Amino acid sequence: MVSQADLNRRVLTLVGSFRLLVAAALILILTVQPGPPILGSRYPLLFLIITLGYSLCALVIALLLRGERWNVSHVAWLQFVVDISCLTLAGHASGGIGSGLEGILVLFVVSSSMTMPVRSGYLAAATAALITLLEQVFSFLEGATTVADFFPAGVIGAIMLGIVGAIRPVIRRVSESEELAHQRGIDLKNLAQLNEYIIQNLREAILVVDETDHMRLLNQAAAEQIGIAENSSGQHLEDAAPQVHTLLKQWRADQAGLSMEIPSFLSTDGSAVINAHFASLRGESRSSAVLIFLEDANLLAEKVRQTKLAALGRLSASIAHEIRNPVGALSHAAQLLGESGDRDDQDKRFIEIIQTNSGRVSEIIDNILQLSRREDAQPKRMALLDWTNNFVNEFVDTLELYEGQVSIASNDDVEVRMDPGHLHQVTWNLCENAVKYASEAAGAIAVELKYGRLPNNGRPYLEISDQGPGIPDDMVDSIFEPFATGMFGGTGLGLYICRELCERNSASLRYRSRPGGGSIFQIVFADPGRWDKEAALS
């Protein structure tokens, strides 16, 4: 945006260049004019001195204008003084008002007045008009002009004042327009920065494409979900994210909006289903620019599930408190029955059933109460190399396993961020399940811990794998649901609690079958790139 000061500098620079041309023309006329002199006819020597001095001043002003550290008003006054004095004297030396130099003087006076403040501009024009009349008076007294020449002199003075008076309102309006445009430019820049800040800090993934399907705006969340760089604005959507482009073309083709199906695609790492929601930025027309919201379907389903489970959890917790004491009494009574006198095999079997199911109910109650407390996570940075070694030693000693039954398959250290207690509880539960349910045969337990970083996004992970029979395909989708006991018995809350603890630490718990038989549970920890952001915000 060009400011008024910059515009004045340009005007003065342009006038300075024209002044050099006028000075050069005066010297050329003085040196090559044949016959009687056109200019400087009355006082040739004075005209020569004035012309040489004017040329020198014009050169100095031109050099001065090349610098940046000069005041516009000061240079305008300097130009005015040089022009009015040199051209008036040159005109006087050439016979007065009839020399024609006054016309050039009008141009210089008006240009200098344009770059001055309002009062200074009028003062300069009035001074120039007065000096023109004074020069005519001196020429008349010397007999070089007549009384009739006072009229052209007055007309020239009136032209100077008239032009300055007429052009001043135009200059003021141009200046106000420039200032308004400059302020609007600042406002638009601030709005653009605010818009960029809001979009980049939204949790939702947002992508904007124009009529030709070129990306114009996207935030970091959208870039991560479709697997492209955040600075990919301007790239065609088909080249950057062909899956999203296909869904966009289908949406544009459905001008009537008849399709009720929510378009979706797999994320870059294949870990999530992304729902795409399209909104036209120009009314109902689907051929215009489009705003695309990318929503993790897993998160949406999780929110619905959490809402339902929260109500169920509160109800279950209150019920658990009420039945804990009766269950404890049953278990204690069964224990006393087992210790009192001789019992036949059938009675012992009944007592064993009572104790087993009482213990199972007590475990369910403990798990429900633990879920209802929902203690906040206290994440800390940990090195998995030392942590896994200490964990395996503790686990093997506690369960009295043989050496080699639980092993670690990684050597390189990886730093993670999670609540140590939560990580210990999750890993212990997964390893205990592997020992209890996933061994091929008695004494053939093989549990392996492996950690590293995912190749596609660099997020750290910890895997617990076994060589058991694995989980049937028809049960994979429900193993993390509460009370999903499956084929191995148990309370059905262990894996659910593990996933809940992981999510409280911005981590995720995934399952996949192991090639050759067995199961792999993978803990994917929080993105390390978020650590510095959270530290900067705290």
C-alpha positions as CSV (number, residue, x, y, z in Angstrom):
1,M,0.0,0.0,0.0
2,V,1.4,3.4,-1.1
3,S,1.3,6.1,1.7
4,Q,0.9,9.8,1.1
5,A,4.5,10.4,2.0
6,D,5.6,7.8,-0.6
7,L,3.4,9.4,-3.2
8,N,4.9,12.9,-2.4
9,R,8.4,11.5,-2.8
10,R,7.5,10.0,-6.2
11,V,6.1,13.4,-7.3
12,L,9.2,15.3,-6.2
13,T,11.4,12.7,-7.8
14,L,9.5,13.0,-11.1
15,V,9.6,16.8,-11.0
16,G,13.3,16.7,-10.1
17,S,14.0,14.7,-13.3
18,F,12.0,17.1,-15.3
19,R,14.0,20.0,-13.7
20,L,17.2,18.4,-15.0
21,L,15.8,18.3,-18.5
22,V,14.7,22.0,-18.3
23,A,18.2,23.0,-17.1
24,A,19.9,21.0,-19.8
25,A,17.5,22.6,-22.4
26,L,18.4,26.1,-21.2
27,I,22.1,25.4,-21.5
28,L,21.6,23.9,-25.0
29,I,19.6,26.9,-26.2
30,L,22.2,29.3,-24.8
31,T,25.1,27.5,-26.6
32,V,23.6,26.7,-30.0
33,Q,21.0,29.4,-30.7
34,P,21.9,31.2,-34.0
35,G,21.4,34.9,-34.6
36,P,19.7,37.0,-32.1
37,P,19.4,35.2,-28.7
38,I,16.0,33.8,-27.8
39,L,16.6,33.8,-24.1
40,G,18.9,36.1,-22.1
41,S,18.5,38.9,-24.6
42,R,18.5,41.7,-22.0
43,Y,21.2,40.5,-19.6
44,P,23.1,37.6,-21.3
45,L,25.7,37.3,-18.5
46,L,23.1,37.2,-15.8
47,F,21.2,34.6,-17.8
48,L,24.3,32.5,-18.2
49,I,25.1,32.7,-14.4
50,I,21.5,31.9,-13.5
51,T,21.3,28.9,-15.9
52,L,24.6,27.4,-14.7
53,G,23.5,27.9,-11.1
54,Y,20.0,26.4,-11.8
55,S,21.6,23.4,-13.4
56,L,23.9,22.9,-10.4
57,C,20.9,23.2,-8.0
58,A,18.9,20.8,-10.1
59,L,21.7,18.2,-10.0
60,V,22.1,18.6,-6.2
61,I,18.3,18.2,-5.7
62,A,18.2,15.1,-7.9
63,L,21.0,13.5,-5.9
64,L,19.3,14.5,-2.7
65,L,16.1,12.8,-3.8
66,R,17.9,9.4,-4.3
67,G,18.4,9.2,-0.5
68,E,15.7,8.0,2.0
69,R,16.5,10.2,5.0
70,W,15.0,13.5,4.0
71,N,11.8,15.4,4.9
72,V,9.3,15.7,2.1
73,S,8.2,19.2,3.1
74,H,11.7,20.5,3.4
75,V,12.7,19.3,0.0
76,A,9.5,20.7,-1.5
77,W,10.4,24.2,-0.1
78,L,13.9,23.9,-1.3
79,Q,12.7,23.1,-4.8
80,F,10.2,26.0,-4.7
81,V,12.8,28.5,-3.6
82,V,15.3,27.3,-6.3
83,D,12.6,27.3,-9.1
84,I,11.0,30.7,-8.2
85,S,14.3,32.5,-7.8
86,C,16.2,31.1,-10.8
87,L,13.3,31.0,-13.3
88,T,12.1,34.5,-12.3
89,L,15.6,36.0,-12.7
90,A,16.1,34.1,-15.9
91,G,12.8,35.5,-17.2
92,H,13.8,39.0,-16.1
93,A,17.1,38.6,-17.9
94,S,15.2,37.5,-21.1
95,G,12.9,40.4,-21.3
96,G,10.2,39.7,-18.6
97,I,6.8,38.2,-19.1
98,G,7.3,37.6,-22.8
99,S,10.1,35.1,-22.4
100,G,7.8,32.2,-21.8
101,L,9.6,30.9,-18.7
102,E,6.7,31.8,-16.5
103,G,4.7,28.8,-18.0
104,I,7.4,26.4,-16.8
105,L,7.4,28.2,-13.4
106,V,3.6,27.5,-13.1
107,L,4.3,23.7,-13.4
108,F,7.0,23.7,-10.8
109,V,5.1,25.9,-8.3
110,V,1.9,23.7,-8.6
111,S,3.9,20.5,-8.2
112,S,5.7,21.9,-5.1
113,S,2.4,23.1,-3.6
114,M,0.9,19.6,-4.1
115,T,3.5,18.0,-1.8
116,M,3.2,20.6,1.0
117,P,0.7,20.9,3.8
118,V,-2.5,22.9,2.8
119,R,-1.5,26.3,4.3
120,S,2.1,26.0,3.0
121,G,0.8,25.1,-0.5
122,Y,-1.4,28.2,-0.6
123,L,1.4,30.3,0.8
124,A,3.8,29.1,-1.9
125,A,1.3,29.8,-4.7
126,A,0.6,33.3,-3.4
127,T,4.3,34.0,-3.0
128,A,4.9,32.9,-6.6
129,A,2.1,35.1,-7.9
130,L,3.4,38.1,-5.9
131,I,7.0,37.6,-7.2
132,T,5.7,37.3,-10.8
133,L,4.0,40.7,-10.4
134,L,7.1,42.2,-8.7
135,E,9.3,41.0,-11.6
136,Q,6.8,42.7,-14.0
137,V,7.0,46.0,-11.9
138,F,10.8,46.0,-12.2
139,S,10.7,45.2,-15.9
140,F,8.2,48.1,-16.4
141,L,10.4,50.5,-14.4
142,E,13.4,49.6,-16.6
143,G,11.3,50.1,-19.7
144,A,11.4,46.5,-20.9
145,T,7.6,46.0,-20.7
146,T,4.5,48.1,-21.0
147,V,1.4,48.5,-18.8
148,A,-0.4,45.9,-21.0
149,D,2.1,43.3,-19.8
150,F,0.7,43.5,-16.2
151,F,-2.4,41.6,-17.4
152,P,-0.6,38.4,-18.4
153,A,1.5,38.6,-15.2
154,G,-1.7,38.8,-13.2
155,V,-3.3,36.0,-15.2
156,I,-0.2,33.8,-14.5
157,G,-0.5,34.5,-10.8
158,A,-4.3,33.8,-10.8
159,I,-3.6,30.5,-12.7
160,M,-1.2,29.5,-10.0
161,L,-3.6,30.2,-7.2
162,G,-6.5,28.7,-9.2
163,I,-4.8,25.4,-10.0
164,V,-3.6,25.0,-6.4
165,G,-7.1,25.9,-5.0
166,A,-8.8,23.5,-7.5
167,I,-6.4,20.6,-7.0
168,R,-6.2,20.8,-3.2
169,P,-9.6,19.1,-2.6
170,V,-8.7,16.4,-5.0
171,I,-5.4,15.8,-3.2
172,R,-7.2,15.7,0.1
173,R,-9.7,13.1,-1.2
174,V,-6.9,11.0,-2.7
175,S,-5.0,11.2,0.5
176,E,-8.1,10.2,2.5
177,S,-8.8,7.3,0.1
178,E,-5.2,6.2,0.3
179,E,-5.3,6.3,4.1
180,L,-8.6,4.4,4.2
181,A,-7.3,1.8,1.7
182,H,-4.2,1.5,3.9
183,Q,-6.3,1.0,7.0
184,R,-8.5,-1.5,5.2
185,G,-5.4,-3.4,4.1
186,I,-4.2,-3.6,7.7
187,D,-7.6,-4.8,8.8
188,L,-7.7,-7.4,6.1
189,K,-4.2,-8.6,7.1
190,N,-5.2,-8.8,10.7
191,L,-8.4,-10.7,9.8
192,A,-6.4,-13.1,7.7
193,Q,-3.9,-13.7,10.5
194,L,-6.8,-14.2,13.0
195,N,-8.5,-16.5,10.6
196,E,-5.3,-18.5,10.1
197,Y,-4.8,-18.7,13.9
198,I,-8.3,-19.9,14.6
199,I,-8.3,-22.5,11.8
200,Q,-4.9,-23.9,12.8
201,N,-5.9,-24.2,16.5
202,L,-9.2,-25.9,15.8
203,R,-9.4,-29.5,16.9
204,E,-11.5,-30.2,13.8
205,A,-9.8,-31.0,10.6
206,I,-10.7,-28.3,8.0
207,L,-9.9,-28.1,4.3
208,V,-11.0,-25.5,1.8
209,V,-10.9,-26.1,-2.0
210,D,-11.9,-23.7,-4.8
211,E,-14.0,-24.2,-7.9
212,T,-11.2,-26.0,-9.7
213,D,-10.5,-28.4,-6.7
214,H,-7.3,-26.7,-5.7
215,M,-6.6,-26.6,-2.0
216,R,-6.7,-23.0,-0.7
217,L,-6.6,-23.6,3.1
218,L,-6.0,-26.5,5.4
219,N,-5.0,-26.8,9.1
220,Q,-2.5,-29.2,10.7
221,A,-5.2,-31.7,11.7
222,A,-6.4,-32.1,8.1
223,A,-2.9,-32.4,6.8
224,E,-2.2,-35.2,9.3
225,Q,-5.4,-37.1,8.5
226,I,-4.9,-37.1,4.7
227,G,-1.1,-37.5,5.0
228,I,0.2,-34.3,3.3
229,A,2.4,-31.4,4.2
230,E,0.7,-28.4,5.9
231,N,2.0,-26.0,3.3
232,S,0.4,-27.8,0.4
233,S,-2.0,-24.9,-0.3
234,G,-2.4,-24.5,-4.1
235,Q,-1.9,-28.1,-4.9
236,H,-4.7,-30.0,-6.7
237,L,-6.8,-32.1,-4.3
238,E,-6.6,-35.1,-6.7
239,D,-2.8,-35.2,-6.4
240,A,-2.7,-34.6,-2.7
241,A,-5.6,-36.7,-1.5
242,P,-7.3,-38.8,-4.2
243,Q,-9.7,-40.4,-1.8
244,V,-11.1,-37.0,-0.6
245,H,-11.2,-35.8,-4.3
246,T,-13.3,-38.8,-5.3
247,L,-15.7,-38.1,-2.5
248,L,-15.8,-34.4,-3.5
249,K,-16.6,-35.3,-7.1
250,Q,-19.5,-37.5,-5.9
251,W,-20.8,-34.8,-3.7
252,R,-20.6,-32.2,-6.5
253,A,-22.4,-34.6,-8.9
254,D,-25.3,-35.0,-6.4
255,Q,-26.7,-31.5,-6.9
256,A,-30.1,-32.4,-5.6
257,G,-28.6,-33.7,-2.3
258,L,-30.4,-37.0,-2.5
259,S,-27.7,-39.2,-1.0
260,M,-28.1,-39.5,2.8
261,E,-24.9,-41.6,3.2
262,I,-22.0,-39.9,5.0
263,P,-18.9,-40.3,2.7
264,S,-15.9,-41.7,4.5
265,F,-12.4,-43.0,3.8
266,L,-9.5,-44.6,5.7
267,S,-6.8,-42.3,7.3
268,T,-3.2,-42.4,6.1
269,D,-2.1,-44.9,8.6
270,G,-5.2,-47.0,8.3
271,S,-6.1,-46.7,12.0
272,A,-9.2,-44.6,11.6
273,V,-12.3,-44.1,9.4
274,I,-12.7,-40.4,8.5
275,N,-16.1,-39.0,7.7
276,A,-16.1,-36.1,5.2
277,H,-18.7,-33.4,5.5
278,F,-19.0,-30.9,2.6
279,A,-20.5,-27.4,2.7
280,S,-20.7,-24.9,-0.2
281,L,-19.3,-21.5,0.5
282,R,-21.7,-19.8,-2.0
283,G,-25.2,-20.8,-1.2
284,E,-26.6,-24.0,-2.6
285,S,-24.3,-24.2,-5.6
286,R,-22.1,-27.3,-5.2
287,S,-19.8,-26.2,-8.1
288,S,-18.3,-23.3,-6.1
289,A,-15.7,-23.3,-3.4
290,V,-16.2,-26.0,-0.7
291,L,-15.4,-26.2,3.0
292,I,-14.6,-29.8,4.0
293,F,-14.8,-31.0,7.6
294,L,-12.9,-34.2,8.2
295,E,-14.2,-36.1,11.3
296,D,-12.7,-39.2,12.9
297,A,-15.6,-41.6,13.0
298,N,-14.0,-43.6,15.8
299,L,-13.9,-40.5,18.0
300,L,-17.6,-39.7,17.2
301,A,-18.6,-43.3,18.1
302,E,-16.5,-43.1,21.2
303,K,-18.2,-39.9,22.4
304,V,-21.6,-41.6,22.0
305,R,-20.4,-44.7,23.7
306,Q,-18.8,-42.7,26.6
307,T,-22.1,-40.8,27.1
308,K,-23.9,-44.1,27.5
309,L,-21.3,-45.7,29.6
310,A,-21.1,-42.7,31.9
311,A,-24.7,-43.1,32.9
312,L,-24.3,-46.9,33.1
313,G,-21.2,-46.5,35.2
314,R,-22.8,-44.3,37.8
315,L,-25.7,-46.7,38.1
316,S,-23.3,-49.7,38.3
317,A,-21.2,-48.1,40.9
318,S,-24.1,-47.4,43.2
319,I,-25.3,-51.0,42.7
320,A,-21.7,-52.4,43.3
321,H,-21.6,-50.6,46.7
322,E,-24.8,-52.2,47.7
323,I,-23.9,-55.8,46.7
324,R,-20.3,-55.8,47.9
325,N,-21.1,-56.7,51.5
326,P,-23.6,-59.5,50.7
327,V,-21.1,-61.0,48.2
328,G,-18.4,-60.8,50.8
329,A,-20.6,-62.6,53.4
330,L,-21.4,-65.3,50.9
331,S,-17.7,-65.9,50.2
332,H,-16.9,-65.9,53.9
333,A,-19.7,-68.4,54.6
334,A,-18.5,-70.7,51.8
335,Q,-15.0,-70.6,53.2
336,L,-16.3,-71.5,56.7
337,L,-18.4,-74.4,55.3
338,G,-15.3,-75.7,53.5
339,E,-13.3,-75.7,56.7
340,S,-16.1,-77.2,59.0
341,G,-16.0,-81.1,59.2
342,D,-15.9,-83.6,56.5
343,R,-17.7,-82.9,53.3
344,D,-18.4,-85.2,50.5
345,D,-17.2,-84.5,47.0
346,Q,-20.5,-83.0,45.9
347,D,-20.6,-80.5,48.8
348,K,-17.0,-79.5,48.1
349,R,-17.9,-78.9,44.5
350,F,-20.8,-76.7,45.4
351,I,-18.6,-74.8,47.9
352,E,-15.9,-74.3,45.2
353,I,-18.5,-73.0,42.8
354,I,-19.7,-70.5,45.4
355,Q,-16.2,-69.3,46.2
356,T,-15.2,-69.0,42.5
357,N,-18.2,-67.0,41.5
358,S,-18.1,-64.9,44.6
359,G,-14.5,-64.0,43.7
360,R,-15.5,-63.2,40.2
361,V,-18.3,-61.0,41.4
362,S,-15.9,-59.2,43.8
363,E,-13.5,-58.6,40.9
364,I,-16.3,-57.2,38.8
365,I,-17.2,-54.9,41.6
366,D,-13.6,-53.7,42.1
367,N,-13.3,-53.0,38.3
368,I,-16.6,-51.1,38.3
369,L,-15.6,-48.9,41.2
370,Q,-12.2,-48.3,39.6
371,L,-13.9,-47.1,36.4
372,S,-16.3,-44.8,38.3
373,R,-13.5,-43.0,40.1
374,R,-11.9,-41.9,36.7
375,E,-8.7,-40.4,38.3
376,D,-6.8,-37.9,36.1
377,A,-3.7,-39.1,34.5
378,Q,-0.3,-37.8,35.6
379,P,1.8,-38.3,32.5
380,K,5.6,-38.4,32.8
381,R,8.5,-39.0,30.3
382,M,9.9,-42.4,30.5
383,A,12.5,-44.4,28.6
384,L,11.1,-47.7,27.5
385,L,14.5,-49.5,27.6
386,D,14.8,-49.3,31.3
387,W,11.1,-49.4,32.0
388,T,10.5,-52.7,30.1
389,N,13.5,-54.4,31.7
390,N,12.3,-53.5,35.2
391,F,8.7,-54.5,34.3
392,V,9.7,-57.9,32.9
393,N,11.9,-58.7,35.9
394,E,9.0,-57.8,38.3
395,F,6.4,-59.7,36.3
396,V,8.5,-62.9,36.0
397,D,9.4,-62.9,39.7
398,T,5.8,-62.3,40.8
399,L,4.3,-65.0,38.6
400,E,7.3,-67.3,39.2
401,L,7.8,-67.8,35.5
402,Y,10.9,-69.4,33.9
403,E,13.6,-67.4,32.2
404,G,12.7,-66.7,28.5
405,Q,9.0,-67.1,28.9
406,V,8.7,-63.3,28.8
407,S,11.2,-61.6,26.5
408,I,12.0,-58.2,25.1
409,A,12.6,-57.9,21.3
410,S,13.9,-54.3,21.1
411,N,17.2,-52.8,22.1
412,D,17.0,-49.1,20.9
413,D,15.6,-46.7,23.5
414,V,12.3,-44.9,22.9
415,E,11.0,-42.1,25.1
416,V,7.2,-42.0,25.8
417,R,4.9,-39.9,27.9
418,M,2.3,-41.6,30.0
419,D,1.2,-42.0,33.6
420,P,3.7,-44.7,35.0
421,G,1.0,-46.3,37.1
422,H,-1.4,-46.5,34.2
423,L,1.2,-48.0,31.8
424,H,2.2,-50.6,34.4
425,Q,-1.5,-51.6,35.0
426,V,-2.2,-51.8,31.2
427,T,1.0,-53.8,30.4
428,W,0.5,-56.1,33.4
429,N,-3.1,-56.9,32.5
430,L,-2.1,-57.7,28.8
431,C,0.8,-59.8,29.9
432,E,-1.2,-61.6,32.5
433,N,-3.9,-62.4,29.9
434,A,-1.2,-63.7,27.6
435,V,0.1,-66.0,30.3
436,K,-3.3,-67.1,31.5
437,Y,-5.2,-67.5,28.2
438,A,-2.9,-67.4,25.3
439,S,-0.3,-70.2,25.8
440,E,-0.4,-73.0,23.3
441,A,0.1,-75.6,26.0
442,A,0.9,-75.9,29.7
443,G,4.5,-74.7,30.3
444,A,4.8,-73.3,26.8
445,I,4.2,-69.7,27.6
446,A,5.9,-67.2,25.2
447,V,5.1,-63.5,25.7
448,E,7.1,-60.9,23.8
449,L,7.4,-57.1,24.4
450,K,8.5,-55.0,21.5
451,Y,8.7,-51.2,21.2
452,G,9.8,-48.7,18.6
453,R,8.2,-46.0,16.4
454,L,5.6,-46.3,13.7
455,P,7.1,-45.7,10.2
456,N,4.3,-43.5,8.9
457,N,4.0,-40.9,11.6
458,G,6.9,-41.6,14.1
459,R,4.7,-42.1,17.1
460,P,6.2,-44.5,19.7
461,Y,4.5,-47.8,20.5
462,L,4.7,-50.8,22.8
463,E,3.5,-54.3,21.6
464,I,2.7,-57.3,23.8
465,S,2.4,-60.5,21.7
466,D,1.8,-64.1,22.4
467,Q,1.7,-67.4,20.6
468,G,-1.7,-68.6,21.6
469,P,-4.8,-69.4,19.5
470,G,-5.6,-65.7,18.9
471,I,-9.1,-64.1,19.0
472,P,-11.8,-65.3,16.5
473,D,-12.5,-62.8,13.7
474,D,-16.2,-62.4,14.8
475,M,-15.1,-61.3,18.2
476,V,-12.3,-58.8,17.3
477,D,-14.7,-55.8,17.1
478,S,-16.1,-56.4,20.6
479,I,-13.1,-57.3,22.7
480,F,-12.7,-53.8,24.1
481,E,-16.4,-53.5,25.0
482,P,-17.3,-53.9,28.7
483,F,-18.4,-57.4,29.9
484,A,-17.2,-59.0,26.7
485,T,-16.1,-62.3,28.2
486,G,-15.7,-64.2,24.9
487,M,-14.3,-67.7,24.8
488,F,-11.8,-67.4,27.8
489,G,-14.1,-66.4,30.6
490,G,-13.0,-63.6,32.9
491,T,-15.0,-60.5,33.9
492,G,-14.9,-58.9,30.5
493,L,-13.7,-55.6,31.9
494,G,-9.9,-56.0,31.7
495,L,-9.3,-54.9,28.1
496,Y,-12.0,-52.2,28.5
497,I,-10.1,-50.7,31.5
498,C,-6.8,-51.0,29.6
499,R,-8.2,-49.0,26.7
500,E,-9.8,-46.4,29.0
501,L,-6.4,-45.9,30.8
502,C,-4.6,-45.5,27.5
503,E,-7.1,-42.9,26.2
504,R,-6.7,-40.9,29.4
505,N,-3.1,-40.5,28.4
506,S,-3.8,-39.5,24.7
507,A,-2.7,-43.0,23.7
508,S,-4.6,-45.8,21.9
509,L,-4.8,-49.6,22.3
510,R,-5.1,-51.7,19.2
511,Y,-5.3,-55.4,18.4
512,R,-4.3,-57.4,15.4
513,S,-3.7,-61.1,14.9
514,R,-0.2,-62.4,14.8
515,P,1.1,-64.2,11.6
516,G,1.3,-67.8,12.4
517,G,-1.1,-67.7,15.3
518,G,-1.4,-65.6,18.4
519,S,-2.4,-62.0,19.3
520,I,-0.6,-58.6,19.3
521,F,-1.9,-55.8,21.5
522,Q,-0.2,-52.5,20.5
523,I,-0.1,-49.4,22.7
524,V,0.4,-46.3,20.5
525,F,1.5,-43.4,22.7
526,A,0.8,-39.7,22.3
527,D,2.5,-37.9,19.4
528,P,5.9,-36.5,20.7
529,G,5.2,-33.4,18.7
530,R,2.4,-32.5,21.1
531,W,4.7,-32.5,24.1
532,D,6.4,-29.2,23.2
533,K,3.1,-27.6,22.3
534,E,1.6,-28.6,25.7
535,A,4.7,-27.4,27.5
536,A,4.6,-24.0,25.6
537,L,0.9,-23.5,26.5
538,S,1.5,-24.4,30.2
